[in-house]
Amino acid sequence: MIPITTPSDVLNARLSRFQKLLRNRGLDCAMIRTLSDFKYFTGTKWLRPALLIPSDGLF
């Protein structure tokens, strides 16, 4: 695992915007499975990334 280098406020803003898009499209959640998207939302590189982002609330 490579440590997070992106500030947490930037990561939180990205996730909040994405959750708003999910709600606007009537989706309950999204599964992130690509390394580039996983790193974009978490700031971490992972061998087999998987991230479930709900449209509302914490994850």
Buried (B, 14 or more C-beta within 10 A) or exposed (E): EEEEEBEEEEBEEBBEEBBEEBEEEEEEEBEBEEBEBBBBBBBBBEEEBEBEBBBEEEE
